[in-house]
Each structure stands twice: as C-alpha cells, then as structure tokens.
Amino acid sequence: MILAAHPHSVWLTSARAARVFPPLASDLQIEVAIIGGGFTGLAAAYHLTRSGVSCAVLEAHDIGWGASGRNGGMAVLRYKTPWATLAHRHGENAARRLHQLLLDAVDTLESTVEELRIDCSFSRPGHITAANSRSALAMLDADMHWLAAMGDRTPRMLGPEEAAALAGTRCYMGGYLDPRAGGLHPLNYARGLADGLAGRGVRVFSGTAATAIREDARSVNVATEGGTVRAQQLLICSNAYTELFPLGTDLHRRVVPVSTSVITTAPLPDALLRALLPQGHLVSDTRHLLNYFRIAPGNRLLFGGRGSLTGRESPEVYHGLERRLFETFPALEGVAVDHRWSGKVAVTLDDFPHIGRLSPRIAYALGYGGRGVALTNLLGKMLATLARAMDVDAGPMSSGPFAPIPLHALRIPAMKAVAGYYRLLDALRI
C-alpha cells in the first residue's frame, strides 16, 4: 500500500524524525490486534503492554497520519456539553463521574509522557474558554458554581479586561480559566509513543490497512494485503477515518466525520507574541462554529476552526479562517500565513465519545468531537481493560445509546443547514 502523505502542518515541519515502521509482510498471531495508529490505538497498546498482554498495531498510513497528528494539541478539561447541563441531563452522580474521568484523562496523558520520556513539549499552561455572548458567560459561570459546589474550586471566571489581557483580544466578554489543562506537540507525541511501544516489544505496522474481519469460535482474524493477523481480541480505533475501512461493521454510521481546518502565522517577534498570549494559555471560544488558538512551534500563532463541509480542500475555507484570525487579532493584519491544513473529527449525536463492544471479541472507542487529546488516553486505557475481559465504567460514554445515526447518507446537506443556522446564532451572539 502506498502511504498517503501527511498534510503540510506546522506539526509536520517541526516534528522529530519519524521512525520507519514496516508494513505487515506475513501472517501473525497475537493476543490483541489494534486497528489504528493514532492516540487511541497507541494508548490501548501502551496499557496492554504494561499489563503483560502482547499486541500489534495496524495503521493504514503512517503513525499519527489522521486526527492525532493534525489537531491543536490541546488537552482541555471540558466536554462539549456544559457541566451544569450534564448534571441536569444525566444526574449529579454521573456528572461527578464524568468530571473525575476528565481529570484522570489528562493525568494519564502526563504520566505516559513522563514514563516513556516522550519529547513532545508537554506542559500545563491552562485553558481559557472565551465567552462570545452574555448567555455563554452565564453558562460558564453556572459551570464554575457547579464545580465549586462539588469541591472543585480550581477553575475561575475572567472578567472582560483580564480575558483580553490573557487571550490577546477584545473579541470576548470574559471567560473561564482552568489552569490544569495541557498542551503538547501532537505528532511528536504520537511518534514518541509509537517509538516507546516498539522499544517494549509491541509490533507496529504502517501501510497496513485492514481489509476484512472474520470471527470464529476461538479468534478474530484481520486480513491485510501482507498477511492475516489472528488475535484473541480486536480493538477498532479509527475514529473519524472509520468510513475509509468500514470492514462490515456499522461504526462508520454511528459518527459524522466533520472537517476542521487550521492555519499558523509566520514566526512572530517575541514582543508581539507575548502581547497576544503572555502566559501561553490555550484558548477556545464558545461560538457554535468555534475557533481556537495557541502558540505553535517557531513563535507562530495557531488558529483553527470549521473546515469544508464536504471534506474537500477549498481555498475559500482558509480565506475565511484568515479573516477570522485578523478580526480576532487586528495587530496581525498583514502577517503572512505559512501553514494551512485540515483533518477530520468524529461527531456523535450526544457529543460524547463512546466505548463498547461489537461482539465478545471486538471492541471500539471513537467519536471524540474535537476533545480527543485528553479523552483518547482515557478510552485507550479502558479499551485495554475491555480486551482483558473486564468491565469499564465511563459513565454515558460506555452506557449511553450509540446506534447508527438515522439518514446518515444525508449528513452533508444536513450539516450545511445546521452550519447556516449556527452562523446566524454566532452573528447575533446567541
């Protein structure tokens, strides 16, 4: 199989040299086979290996080729749904469980980096959720009070002046700061994790697309061009790219792949960068079609947002993103943009990722919706638990409904209609 090239991202041009992982060239027998060489699959392999379980990772392209090597590198401590809403919808106990799981997710990420000594610029600069409307500000305030009532008094609200000083823009009415959030170089993390696994004896194969899955009474067999992997358990970790290799399952119809696009400025003078993000915070806003930004390698500002609804590259998408960048940061007007790239996130109907089983031998985790930098580490660890025939409790992520989405084939016209509605709400600051 010919490997698809990584997009021309700032992560690629600043990444460590990639270790060459060969394609599978013969049949293999292993305890656990893993489809997907991104954060979820590699995290599952890491925790399986720590438990003494042999496993092999099968990646159709190259390690970190999908969302894991293209994202903003922001491990935030929020789900897409506000905390107070989660408590109302699922109950106080479930919301408390979800809160603890998210803290565990970022801690797991940090401990993995430390144990394997991964050089990926991991730090915890904190994350600002910037409010673009009064209703969003009230929502964030309700979240802070809910967290305080359950004993978590770490996050705090930012007034408009402090938000402007820390986020470098007066576009927002205030914000919510959680200093525990982490940032990293995502492609270096993926490559470093794969290197660490290989050093511990994990078989990692690139250019090895799964072409068919067949179960029998004693094993599950994964066919590839180079050979068949016979395993006791199979973990499917292909997230937004599941539709490329559906393999006879309905997982690709349980999520909607949505494109997100990212740009970076050319290198900025130190003084200008310090004026924009003086403490290096990670920032995302509360728009329905949200934007996010942070410092990127080489003194650049990274700025991301919604990509093409059809999934095809389009200059207009990047032009729109550049307009939003300069509206947010007028001081950058005229600064060159030197990286442009896109990738896909997997969106679910309830805005949660999901983990579960398709059969006694096949498990999955996918649907992060842009929250995967932290949650992939959590659900990858839980997949390793499932593969060892033990139950997991991820709250609504493991117990909530996760059926195929009705009228999935009509998702693109539906997304266009929703995007138009969201643009109106954002313009009206609702």
C-alpha positions as CSV (number, residue, x, y, z in Angstrom):
1,M,0.0,0.0,0.0
2,I,1.3,3.5,-0.9
3,L,1.3,5.7,2.2
4,A,-0.7,8.9,2.0
5,A,1.3,12.0,2.8
6,H,0.8,13.9,6.0
7,P,-0.7,17.4,5.4
8,H,1.7,20.4,5.4
9,S,1.1,21.2,9.1
10,V,3.2,23.1,11.5
11,W,3.5,19.8,13.4
12,L,4.9,18.0,10.4
13,T,7.5,20.7,9.6
14,S,8.6,20.9,13.3
15,A,8.4,17.2,14.1
16,R,11.1,14.8,15.2
17,A,12.3,12.4,12.6
18,A,9.8,9.6,12.0
19,R,10.8,6.1,12.8
20,V,10.1,3.8,9.9
21,F,7.6,1.1,10.8
22,P,7.3,-1.6,8.1
23,P,4.1,-3.0,6.7
24,L,2.9,-6.4,7.8
25,A,4.5,-8.9,5.4
26,S,3.4,-12.3,6.8
27,D,0.7,-13.9,9.0
28,L,0.9,-13.0,12.7
29,Q,-0.6,-14.5,15.8
30,I,-1.1,-12.1,18.8
31,E,-3.3,-11.7,21.8
32,V,-4.7,-8.3,20.8
33,A,-4.9,-6.7,17.4
34,I,-5.4,-2.9,17.2
35,I,-6.7,-1.1,14.1
36,G,-5.5,2.5,14.1
37,G,-2.1,4.0,14.9
38,G,-3.4,7.2,16.4
39,F,-3.8,8.3,20.0
40,T,-6.5,5.8,21.0
41,G,-4.8,2.7,19.4
42,L,-1.4,3.6,20.8
43,A,-2.7,4.3,24.2
44,A,-4.5,1.0,24.3
45,A,-1.3,-0.7,23.2
46,Y,0.6,1.1,25.9
47,H,-1.7,-0.1,28.7
48,L,-1.9,-3.6,27.3
49,T,1.9,-3.9,27.3
50,R,2.1,-2.6,30.9
51,S,-0.3,-5.4,31.8
52,G,1.8,-8.0,30.1
53,V,-0.5,-8.6,27.1
54,S,1.0,-8.9,23.7
55,C,-0.5,-6.7,21.0
56,A,0.1,-5.4,17.4
57,V,-0.9,-2.0,16.0
58,L,-2.1,-1.9,12.3
59,E,-2.0,1.6,10.7
60,A,-3.2,2.0,7.2
61,H,-1.0,5.0,6.5
62,D,1.7,6.4,8.9
63,I,1.7,6.8,12.7
64,G,-0.3,10.0,13.5
65,W,-1.5,10.4,10.0
66,G,-5.1,11.1,10.9
67,A,-6.5,13.4,13.5
68,S,-3.8,12.5,16.1
69,G,-1.1,14.3,14.0
70,R,-3.3,17.2,12.8
71,N,-5.1,18.5,15.9
72,G,-4.5,21.6,18.0
73,G,-2.6,19.7,20.7
74,M,-5.0,20.9,23.5
75,A,-5.9,18.6,26.3
76,V,-8.8,20.5,27.8
77,L,-10.8,19.8,30.9
78,R,-14.3,20.3,29.5
79,Y,-16.7,18.2,27.5
80,K,-18.7,19.8,24.7
81,T,-21.7,20.0,27.0
82,P,-21.6,22.3,30.0
83,W,-21.2,20.8,33.4
84,A,-24.4,22.1,34.8
85,T,-26.3,20.7,31.8
86,L,-24.6,17.3,32.2
87,A,-25.7,17.2,35.8
88,H,-29.3,18.1,34.8
89,R,-29.3,15.6,31.9
90,H,-27.6,12.6,33.5
91,G,-27.8,13.2,37.2
92,E,-25.3,14.5,39.8
93,N,-23.5,11.2,40.3
94,A,-22.9,10.7,36.6
95,A,-21.7,14.3,36.1
96,R,-19.3,13.8,39.1
97,R,-18.0,10.6,37.5
98,L,-17.5,12.4,34.1
99,H,-15.6,15.2,35.9
100,Q,-13.3,12.7,37.6
101,L,-12.7,10.8,34.3
102,L,-11.6,14.0,32.6
103,L,-9.1,14.8,35.3
104,D,-7.9,11.2,35.1
105,A,-7.5,11.6,31.3
106,V,-5.1,14.5,31.5
107,D,-3.2,12.9,34.4
108,T,-2.9,9.7,32.3
109,L,-1.5,11.7,29.4
110,E,1.0,13.4,31.6
111,S,2.1,10.1,33.2
112,T,2.5,8.4,29.8
113,V,4.7,11.3,28.6
114,E,6.8,11.0,31.7
115,E,7.2,7.2,31.8
116,L,8.2,6.9,28.2
117,R,10.1,10.2,28.2
118,I,8.4,11.5,25.1
119,D,9.8,14.7,23.8
120,C,6.6,16.4,22.8
121,S,6.7,19.8,24.6
122,F,4.0,18.7,27.1
123,S,3.1,21.3,29.6
124,R,0.1,22.5,31.6
125,P,-0.3,26.2,30.7
126,G,-4.1,26.2,31.3
127,H,-7.1,26.6,29.0
128,I,-9.4,29.6,28.6
129,T,-12.9,29.1,27.4
130,A,-13.6,32.5,25.9
131,A,-17.3,33.7,26.0
132,N,-18.6,35.4,22.9
133,S,-22.0,36.2,24.3
134,R,-23.7,37.0,27.6
135,S,-25.6,33.7,27.5
136,A,-22.2,31.9,27.2
137,L,-20.8,33.9,30.1
138,A,-23.8,32.9,32.2
139,M,-23.3,29.2,31.2
140,L,-19.6,29.3,32.2
141,D,-20.5,31.0,35.5
142,A,-23.0,28.2,36.2
143,D,-20.4,25.6,35.5
144,M,-17.9,27.2,37.9
145,H,-20.5,27.3,40.6
146,W,-21.5,23.7,40.0
147,L,-17.8,22.6,40.2
148,A,-17.3,24.6,43.4
149,A,-20.4,23.0,45.0
150,M,-18.8,19.6,44.4
151,G,-15.5,20.7,45.8
152,D,-13.5,21.7,42.7
153,R,-12.6,25.4,43.2
154,T,-9.7,25.4,40.8
155,P,-11.4,27.0,37.7
156,R,-12.2,30.7,37.9
157,M,-14.0,33.3,35.9
158,L,-12.3,36.0,34.0
159,G,-13.7,39.5,33.5
160,P,-13.5,41.2,30.1
161,E,-10.3,43.0,30.9
162,E,-8.4,40.0,32.3
163,A,-9.7,37.8,29.4
164,A,-8.5,40.5,26.9
165,A,-5.1,40.6,28.6
166,L,-4.6,36.8,28.7
167,A,-6.1,36.0,25.4
168,G,-4.7,39.0,23.5
169,T,-8.1,40.1,22.0
170,R,-11.1,42.2,23.0
171,C,-13.5,39.9,21.0
172,Y,-14.8,38.2,24.1
173,M,-16.9,39.3,27.1
174,G,-15.0,37.2,29.6
175,G,-14.0,33.6,30.1
176,Y,-13.4,30.6,32.2
177,L,-9.9,29.5,33.1
178,D,-8.8,26.0,34.1
179,P,-5.1,26.0,34.9
180,R,-4.8,22.2,34.8
181,A,-5.3,21.9,31.0
182,G,-2.3,20.6,29.0
183,G,-0.8,21.3,25.6
184,L,1.6,19.3,23.5
185,H,3.1,18.7,20.0
186,P,0.6,16.1,18.8
187,L,2.6,14.5,16.1
188,N,5.7,14.2,18.3
189,Y,3.5,12.7,21.0
190,A,2.1,10.0,18.5
191,R,5.6,9.3,17.1
192,G,7.2,9.2,20.6
193,L,4.5,6.9,21.9
194,A,4.9,4.5,19.0
195,D,8.7,4.6,19.5
196,G,8.3,3.8,23.2
197,L,6.0,0.9,22.4
198,A,8.3,-0.6,19.8
199,G,11.1,-0.4,22.4
200,R,8.9,-2.5,24.7
201,G,8.3,-5.2,22.0
202,V,5.0,-4.0,20.6
203,R,4.6,-4.8,16.9
204,V,3.7,-1.6,15.0
205,F,3.0,-1.8,11.3
206,S,2.4,1.2,9.0
207,G,1.0,0.9,5.4
208,T,-1.1,-2.0,6.7
209,A,-4.8,-1.4,6.1
210,A,-7.3,-3.9,7.4
211,T,-9.4,-5.2,4.5
212,A,-11.7,-7.7,6.3
213,I,-12.6,-9.0,9.7
214,R,-13.7,-12.6,10.4
215,E,-14.6,-14.1,13.7
216,D,-14.6,-17.8,14.5
217,A,-15.1,-19.8,17.7
218,R,-11.6,-19.1,19.1
219,S,-10.2,-15.9,17.5
220,V,-10.8,-12.9,15.3
221,N,-8.9,-12.7,12.1
222,V,-7.9,-9.4,10.5
223,A,-7.0,-9.6,6.8
224,T,-4.5,-7.2,5.2
225,E,-2.6,-7.1,1.9
226,G,0.5,-8.5,3.6
227,G,-0.9,-11.2,5.8
228,T,-3.6,-12.1,8.3
229,V,-3.4,-11.3,12.0
230,R,-5.0,-13.9,14.2
231,A,-5.9,-12.5,17.7
232,Q,-8.0,-13.2,20.7
233,Q,-9.3,-9.6,20.8
234,L,-9.6,-6.8,18.3
235,L,-9.8,-3.1,19.1
236,I,-11.1,-0.7,16.4
237,C,-9.5,2.8,17.0
238,S,-10.0,4.6,13.6
239,N,-12.3,7.4,14.9
240,A,-13.3,9.9,12.1
241,Y,-11.5,7.8,9.5
242,T,-13.6,4.7,10.2
243,E,-15.5,5.3,7.0
244,L,-12.4,4.6,4.9
245,F,-12.3,1.0,6.1
246,P,-15.8,0.0,7.4
247,L,-14.9,-3.7,7.5
248,G,-18.5,-4.9,7.6
249,T,-19.3,-3.0,10.8
250,D,-21.8,-0.1,11.3
251,L,-19.4,2.0,13.3
252,H,-18.9,4.5,10.5
253,R,-22.6,5.2,10.6
254,R,-22.6,6.0,14.3
255,V,-20.4,9.1,13.8
256,V,-20.3,12.0,11.4
257,P,-16.9,13.0,10.1
258,V,-16.6,16.8,10.2
259,S,-13.6,18.7,8.8
260,T,-11.7,21.2,10.8
261,S,-9.1,23.5,9.3
262,V,-6.0,25.1,10.9
263,I,-3.6,27.9,9.9
264,T,-0.5,29.3,11.5
265,T,1.1,32.7,11.1
266,A,4.7,33.1,10.0
267,P,7.1,33.5,13.0
268,L,6.2,36.5,15.1
269,P,8.5,38.8,17.1
270,D,8.8,37.9,20.7
271,A,7.2,41.1,21.9
272,L,4.2,40.7,19.7
273,L,3.7,37.0,20.7
274,R,4.0,38.0,24.4
275,A,1.4,40.7,23.9
276,L,-1.1,38.1,22.4
277,L,-0.7,35.2,24.8
278,P,1.6,36.5,27.6
279,Q,1.2,33.3,29.7
280,G,0.9,30.8,26.9
281,H,-2.7,29.8,27.6
282,L,-4.6,27.6,25.2
283,V,-7.8,29.3,24.1
284,S,-11.1,28.1,22.5
285,D,-14.3,30.1,22.3
286,T,-18.0,29.4,22.8
287,R,-19.1,30.1,19.3
288,H,-21.3,27.4,17.8
289,L,-18.7,27.3,15.0
290,L,-15.9,27.7,17.4
291,N,-12.4,28.9,16.9
292,Y,-9.3,28.0,19.0
293,F,-5.8,29.3,19.2
294,R,-2.5,28.8,20.9
295,I,1.3,29.3,20.5
296,A,2.8,26.9,17.9
297,P,6.4,25.9,17.3
298,G,8.7,28.7,15.9
299,N,6.9,31.6,17.6
300,R,3.8,31.2,15.5
301,L,0.2,31.6,16.4
302,L,-2.0,28.6,15.5
303,F,-5.7,29.4,14.7
304,G,-8.3,26.7,14.0
305,G,-12.0,26.4,13.1
306,R,-14.6,24.7,11.0
307,G,-13.4,23.3,7.7
308,S,-15.1,22.3,4.5
309,L,-18.5,20.6,5.0
310,T,-17.8,18.3,2.0
311,G,-14.4,17.3,3.4
312,R,-12.7,18.5,0.2
313,E,-9.9,21.1,0.4
314,S,-11.0,24.6,-0.6
315,P,-9.1,27.9,-0.7
316,E,-12.3,29.6,0.5
317,V,-12.2,27.7,3.8
318,Y,-8.7,29.1,4.5
319,H,-9.6,32.6,3.4
320,G,-12.5,32.6,5.9
321,L,-10.2,31.3,8.6
322,E,-7.7,34.0,7.9
323,R,-10.4,36.7,8.0
324,R,-11.5,35.4,11.4
325,L,-7.8,35.4,12.6
326,F,-7.3,39.0,11.7
327,E,-10.7,40.1,13.1
328,T,-9.7,38.4,16.4
329,F,-6.2,39.9,16.3
330,P,-6.1,43.2,14.4
331,A,-2.4,43.6,15.3
332,L,-1.7,40.6,13.0
333,E,-3.1,42.3,9.9
334,G,-0.7,41.8,7.1
335,V,1.2,39.0,8.8
336,A,1.8,36.1,6.5
337,V,0.2,32.7,7.0
338,D,2.7,29.9,6.4
339,H,0.8,26.6,7.2
340,R,-2.6,25.5,6.1
341,W,-4.1,22.1,6.7
342,S,-7.3,20.2,7.5
343,G,-8.4,17.0,9.2
344,K,-11.5,15.3,10.5
345,V,-13.1,14.9,13.8
346,A,-15.9,12.4,14.6
347,V,-19.1,13.9,15.9
348,T,-21.8,11.9,17.7
349,L,-25.4,12.8,18.4
350,D,-24.8,13.3,22.1
351,D,-21.4,15.0,21.8
352,F,-19.7,12.2,23.8
353,P,-17.1,9.7,22.6
354,H,-18.2,6.1,23.1
355,I,-16.5,2.9,24.1
356,G,-18.1,-0.5,23.9
357,R,-18.2,-3.9,22.2
358,L,-19.5,-5.1,18.8
359,S,-19.1,-8.7,19.9
360,P,-17.3,-10.6,22.7
361,R,-14.0,-10.3,20.7
362,I,-14.3,-6.9,19.1
363,A,-14.3,-3.5,21.0
364,Y,-14.2,0.1,19.8
365,A,-13.7,3.7,21.0
366,L,-14.4,6.7,18.8
367,G,-16.4,9.9,18.4
368,Y,-14.3,12.5,20.3
369,G,-15.7,15.5,18.6
370,G,-12.5,17.6,19.0
371,R,-11.9,16.6,22.6
372,G,-9.6,13.7,21.8
373,V,-6.2,14.8,23.0
374,A,-7.2,14.0,26.6
375,L,-10.0,11.5,26.1
376,T,-8.2,9.2,23.8
377,N,-5.8,8.4,26.6
378,L,-8.6,7.6,28.9
379,L,-10.6,5.4,26.5
380,G,-7.5,3.8,25.1
381,K,-6.7,2.7,28.7
382,M,-10.3,1.5,29.1
383,L,-10.0,-0.5,25.8
384,A,-7.0,-2.3,27.3
385,T,-9.2,-3.2,30.2
386,L,-12.0,-4.5,27.9
387,A,-9.5,-6.6,26.0
388,R,-8.6,-8.3,29.3
389,A,-12.2,-9.3,29.8
390,M,-13.0,-6.7,32.5
391,D,-15.8,-4.2,32.5
392,V,-15.3,-0.4,32.4
393,D,-17.4,2.5,33.6
394,A,-17.1,5.6,31.5
395,G,-20.5,7.0,32.5
396,P,-22.6,7.9,29.5
397,M,-19.6,7.2,27.3
398,S,-19.9,3.5,28.0
399,S,-23.6,3.2,28.9
400,G,-25.4,5.7,26.7
401,P,-27.1,4.9,23.4
402,F,-24.8,4.7,20.4
403,A,-26.7,3.4,17.5
404,P,-26.3,4.2,13.8
405,I,-27.4,7.8,13.0
406,P,-30.7,7.9,11.1
407,L,-30.4,9.2,7.5
408,H,-26.6,9.1,7.8
409,A,-26.3,9.3,4.0
410,L,-27.9,12.8,4.1
411,R,-25.4,14.2,6.6
412,I,-23.8,16.7,4.2
413,P,-27.0,18.7,3.3
414,A,-28.0,18.4,7.0
415,M,-24.6,19.8,8.1
416,K,-24.9,22.7,5.6
417,A,-28.3,23.6,7.1
418,V,-27.1,23.4,10.7
419,A,-23.9,25.4,9.8
420,G,-26.0,28.2,8.3
421,Y,-28.1,28.3,11.4
422,Y,-25.1,28.4,13.7
423,R,-23.5,31.2,11.7
424,L,-26.7,33.2,12.3
425,L,-26.6,32.5,16.0
426,D,-22.9,33.4,16.2
427,A,-23.6,36.7,14.3
428,L,-26.4,37.5,16.8
429,R,-24.2,36.4,19.7
430,I,-26.8,34.0,20.9
